[in-house]
Amino acid sequence: MLAPNDVFTPGKLPIRPTNVYAARGDAEKLFLKTLARGLIPVVFGEYGVGKTSMARYALREKDAAGLLINIESAADKSFEDIFSRCLEKLGYSVRTKKVESTSANQSHEQSGSAEAGVGWLKAIIASKRSNVSGSNQQFEEQFVITSPTDSKIIEVCETNGVVLLIDELHRASTSFTSDLAKFIKTYGNANCQNFKVILLGTSSDVSRLVASDPGIDRLIQEVHLKAMTESESHSVIEKGMADLAIQIDEKVSSRVVRTSVGSPSILQYLSLEVAEAAFDRTPRLTSNNDVDLALKSFVETKEARLYKSYLAAVESTGELRYRKQILRAMAECEDEYVTMEIIRTKVSEYLGRDIESNMLSSPLRSLKEDRYGPVLSDVARPDSGRLSNFTTFKDPALKAFIRLQLLRESDEA
């Protein structure tokens, strides 16, 4: 018998057969089309919107076959690390070695090996094969990879039908991004049919890559994954509750969808809480009180740190409450990086009057200071320094949480 946490999976990827997953509409179609065309999708969108879940769900068969090389984060990685992970996943060991044989004419399987030297990989391996000893010593065949443009690693991945998934590309170093751009150029020239490359990050990552090598622009397809639609959210709840034989009232379902504010992680959490409350009842019926308790649990327990950050950042008094209006504007923008002009326009709409930029400069600056977290930060340039006039959330999880908190406040008003 299925339990609620077999179906709803907050904090985990919904890639197991019993997990409920909703197709992500046009973004997922574009993602799959891009792979089929041999291009490299760069999937971007706000934190927690489901980029990794969508990619891993589409690649679940490759994962089961041991052909998915998942780099969870590009942070603190070099391209040597990526190549080593690829080779190790395909069965290559870590160090080049000489094989001593104690008897002649003895057959055995010997895997190749890889050794990382200073700078680029110095000696990289032949594939696993059966060797026949005809003497007292065996030496393994080797080939050398000297740069990220070397086609040998691509040949190995193409032969094996590998998919390389690199997540959190926005956290990559400048040298990693430069090597990746070179690698993409070589990948495109190799005309691969079986080897696929997927990148997950932010809207600025394509600009960083193309800045390193404008020639790779033709090989990349941007895929913007936006917040879940109401129909996508309803499909998760309805299928999940049906799998658990739980009857959910339409008003309860609609409220869960509304309070999830398009975030798959919030939707999964609230759905699990509601399902667990109803699961042991006879009959299994949900109630509006279940949603109240689920929201209370999420805000005060699961995301207590975000709740504290939000309360510390917004004014408790004052008519205009600029800091709160700025946070609302930031949270309701689809892009991760927001200009002052976008903030000014949205705040003017909220307050019903024209607000000048200089009236928002001080409260915006204060939200980037330690006394408020900081909650917001400037956006770093692809090369160095900062992008003028662009702001983002310091903790990207705050974006959907603030939308949820504002919704709760409006319902209580």
ZAMARGU-4260 file (C-alpha; in steps of 0.2 Angstrom, whole numbers, plus 5000, padded with zeros to 4 digits):
<rodrens>
0) 5000/5000/5000 | 5006/5017/4996 | 5010/5030/5010 | 5008/5048/5007 | 5027/5051/5006
5) 5028/5038/4992 | 5018/5050/4982 | 5022/5068/4987 | 5041/5071/4989 | 5045/5088/4996
10) 5064/5090/4996 | 5067/5075/4984 | 5066/5073/4965 | 5049/5065/4959 | 5058/5053/4948
15) 5052/5036/4956 | 5038/5027/4949 | 5026/5030/4964 | 5030/5049/4964 | 5018/5061/4957
20) 5025/5072/4943 | 5017/5085/4932 | 5023/5089/4914 | 5029/5107/4913 | 5020/5112/4897
25) 5029/5122/4883 | 5045/5123/4893 | 5047/5104/4894 | 5042/5102/4876 | 5056/5114/4871
30) 5068/5105/4882 | 5064/5088/4874 | 5064/5095/4857 | 5081/5104/4860 | 5089/5087/4865
35) 5082/5078/4850 | 5090/5091/4839 | 5107/5089/4846 | 5107/5106/4854 | 5112/5110/4872
40) 5097/5116/4883 | 5101/5129/4896 | 5087/5128/4908 | 5084/5143/4919 | 5071/5150/4931
45) 5069/5155/4949 | 5075/5144/4964 | 5064/5129/4967 | 5054/5130/4951 | 5058/5112/4946
50) 5073/5114/4934 | 5082/5098/4941 | 5066/5088/4943 | 5061/5091/4925 | 5078/5087/4918
55) 5080/5071/4929 | 5062/5065/4926 | 5066/5066/4907 | 5082/5057/4910 | 5076/5043/4921
60) 5079/5029/4909 | 5097/5035/4906 | 5099/5036/4925 | 5093/5018/4927 | 5105/5012/4914
65) 5120/5021/4923 | 5123/5033/4909 | 5118/5049/4917 | 5133/5059/4924 | 5125/5071/4936
70) 5136/5086/4942 | 5125/5092/4956 | 5134/5109/4956 | 5147/5118/4946 | 5154/5127/4961
75) 5172/5124/4965 | 5173/5112/4950 | 5187/5112/4937 | 5184/5104/4920 | 5196/5091/4924
80) 5184/5086/4938 | 5170/5084/4925 | 5181/5073/4914 | 5186/5062/4928 | 5168/5060/4934
85) 5163/5055/4916 | 5177/5042/4915 | 5174/5035/4932 | 5156/5033/4929 | 5160/5023/4913
90) 5171/5011/4923 | 5188/5018/4922 | 5198/5018/4938 | 5209/5032/4945 | 5227/5029/4942
95) 5238/5022/4928 | 5247/5006/4933 | 5258/4993/4927 | 5251/4975/4929 | 5262/4961/4935
100) 5257/4943/4929 | 5262/4928/4939 | 5258/4915/4926 | 5258/4915/4907 | 5243/4913/4896
105) 5230/4918/4909 | 5215/4928/4903 | 5207/4941/4914 | 5198/4958/4913 | 5208/4973/4917
110) 5200/4990/4917 | 5209/5006/4911 | 5214/5020/4923 | 5215/5039/4923 | 5228/5050/4932
115) 5225/5069/4935 | 5241/5078/4934 | 5245/5097/4937 | 5234/5108/4926 | 5226/5097/4913
120) 5223/5078/4914 | 5240/5070/4910 | 5236/5052/4906 | 5219/5045/4902 | 5214/5027/4899
125) 5208/5014/4887 | 5192/5005/4890 | 5189/4989/4900 | 5194/4974/4890 | 5200/4956/4892
130) 5219/4954/4891 | 5229/4938/4888 | 5245/4937/4897 | 5259/4931/4886 | 5273/4938/4897
135) 5277/4943/4915 | 5271/4961/4912 | 5256/4970/4905 | 5255/4988/4900 | 5238/4996/4897
140) 5235/5007/4882 | 5233/5025/4886 | 5228/5041/4877 | 5231/5059/4883 | 5219/5073/4885
145) 5227/5090/4886 | 5213/5103/4884 | 5194/5105/4886 | 5194/5105/4867 | 5201/5087/4865
150) 5188/5076/4856 | 5194/5060/4864 | 5182/5062/4879 | 5168/5066/4868 | 5171/5050/4858
155) 5171/5040/4873 | 5154/5048/4879 | 5147/5047/4862 | 5151/5028/4861 | 5143/5025/4877
160) 5127/5036/4875 | 5131/5047/4890 | 5121/5062/4896 | 5131/5075/4905 | 5120/5086/4916
165) 5128/5101/4925 | 5118/5110/4938 | 5120/5127/4947 | 5130/5133/4932 | 5129/5151/4939
170) 5141/5146/4953 | 5154/5141/4941 | 5171/5150/4941 | 5177/5160/4926 | 5190/5147/4921
175) 5176/5134/4922 | 5165/5144/4911 | 5179/5147/4898 | 5183/5129/4897 | 5165/5124/4895
180) 5163/5136/4881 | 5178/5128/4872 | 5171/5111/4876 | 5154/5116/4868 | 5162/5121/4852
185) 5171/5105/4851 | 5155/5095/4855 | 5146/5104/4841 | 5159/5100/4828 | 5159/5082/4833
190) 5140/5080/4827 | 5136/5069/4841 | 5120/5058/4840 | 5121/5049/4857 | 5130/5060/4869
195) 5119/5074/4876 | 5124/5089/4887 | 5112/5099/4898 | 5115/5114/4908 | 5105/5121/4922
200) 5107/5139/4929 | 5101/5156/4928 | 5096/5168/4914 | 5114/5176/4914 | 5123/5160/4911
205) 5120/5160/4892 | 5128/5177/4891 | 5143/5171/4901 | 5146/5157/4889 | 5143/5166/4873
210) 5155/5180/4880 | 5169/5167/4881 | 5165/5161/4863 | 5152/5169/4852 | 5153/5155/4840
215) 5144/5143/4852 | 5128/5153/4852 | 5121/5142/4838 | 5123/5127/4849 | 5113/5133/4864
220) 5095/5134/4867 | 5088/5144/4882 | 5073/5136/4891 | 5064/5147/4903 | 5055/5136/4916
225) 5042/5147/4924 | 5032/5145/4940 | 5019/5130/4939 | 5003/5135/4931 | 4986/5131/4940
230) 4982/5117/4929 | 4999/5109/4932 | 4997/5111/4951 | 4980/5104/4951 | 4986/5088/4941
235) 4999/5085/4955 | 4986/5086/4968 | 4972/5076/4960 | 4983/5062/4954 | 4993/5061/4970
240) 4977/5060/4981 | 4969/5048/4969 | 4984/5036/4970 | 4982/5037/4989 | 4963/5034/4988
245) 4960/5051/4997 | 4945/5062/4992 | 4949/5080/4991 | 4936/5094/4990 | 4938/5105/4975
250) 4939/5120/4987 | 4953/5112/4997 | 4962/5108/4981 | 4960/5126/4974 | 4967/5133/4991
255) 4982/5122/4991 | 4986/5127/4973 | 4983/5145/4977 | 4994/5145/4992 | 5008/5136/4983
260) 5011/5151/4973 | 5018/5141/4958 | 5032/5133/4968 | 5033/5114/4966 | 5042/5112/4982
265) 5029/5121/4992 | 5015/5112/4983 | 5023/5095/4987 | 5025/5100/5005 | 5007/5106/5007
270) 5000/5091/4998 | 5010/5079/5009 | 5004/5088/5025 | 4986/5087/5019 | 4987/5069/5013
275) 4995/5063/5030 | 4981/5072/5039 | 4968/5063/5029 | 4976/5046/5027 | 4971/5038/5043
280) 4953/5044/5043 | 4938/5033/5038 | 4933/5039/5025 | 4949/5047/5019 | 4942/5065/5017
285) 4952/5081/5017 | 4946/5097/5026 | 4950/5116/5025 | 4958/5114/5042 | 4971/5102/5035
290) 4977/5117/5024 | 4978/5129/5039 | 4989/5117/5048 | 4999/5113/5033 | 5003/5131/5030
295) 5007/5134/5049 | 5019/5120/5048 | 5027/5126/5033 | 5029/5144/5038 | 5033/5142/5057
300) 5043/5125/5056 | 5049/5120/5039 | 5054/5138/5033 | 5056/5147/5050 | 5073/5154/5045
305) 5064/5162/5029 | 5050/5169/5040 | 5062/5177/5052 | 5072/5185/5038 | 5056/5192/5030
310) 5049/5199/5047 | 5066/5207/5050 | 5067/5215/5033 | 5050/5223/5032 | 5044/5238/5041
315) 5031/5236/5055 | 5025/5254/5054 | 5023/5268/5041 | 5010/5271/5027 | 5021/5267/5012
320) 5032/5253/5019 | 5045/5254/5005 | 5055/5239/5010 | 5040/5228/5010 | 5035/5235/4993
325) 5052/5232/4986 | 5052/5214/4992 | 5035/5211/4984 | 5041/5218/4968 | 5056/5207/4968
330) 5046/5192/4972 | 5033/5194/4959 | 5046/5197/4945 | 5048/5181/4934 | 5067/5185/4931
335) 5080/5182/4944 | 5088/5199/4941 | 5078/5215/4943 | 5082/5233/4938 | 5077/5248/4948
340) 5065/5253/4934 | 5055/5237/4936 | 5055/5239/4955 | 5049/5257/4953 | 5035/5253/4941
345) 5028/5239/4951 | 5029/5249/4968 | 5020/5263/4959 | 5006/5251/4954 | 5005/5244/4972
350) 5004/5261/4980 | 4993/5269/4966 | 5005/5284/4964 | 5020/5288/4954 | 5036/5284/4964
355) 5052/5291/4959 | 5068/5280/4959 | 5077/5291/4972 | 5063/5288/4984 | 5067/5269/4983
360) 5086/5270/4983 | 5089/5271/5002 | 5077/5257/5007 | 5084/5246/4992 | 5101/5249/4998
365) 5097/5245/5016 | 5090/5228/5011 | 5107/5224/5005 | 5115/5228/5022 | 5119/5216/5036
370) 5106/5223/5048 | 5092/5215/5037 | 5101/5199/5033 | 5106/5205/5020 | 5090/5200/5010
375) 5095/5207/4993 | 5112/5209/4984 | 5119/5216/4968 | 5122/5205/4954 | 5140/5200/4949
380) 5147/5203/4932 | 5151/5187/4921 | 5169/5193/4922 | 5171/5203/4938 | 5163/5217/4948
385) 5145/5220/4948 | 5131/5223/4935 | 5125/5241/4937 | 5107/5243/4942 | 5103/5224/4944
390) 5097/5216/4961 | 5093/5198/4966 | 5089/5189/4982 | 5103/5184/4993 | 5094/5168/4997
395) 5084/5163/4982 | 5072/5152/4992 | 5065/5169/4999 | 5057/5173/4982 | 5042/5160/4983
400) 5041/5161/5001 | 5038/5180/5001 | 5024/5177/4988 | 5016/5165/5000 | 5018/5176/5015
405) 5010/5191/5006 | 4996/5179/5001 | 4993/5174/5019 | 4993/5192/5025 | 4980/5197/5012
410) 4969/5183/5017 | 4970/5188/5036 | 4967/5206/5032
</rodrens>
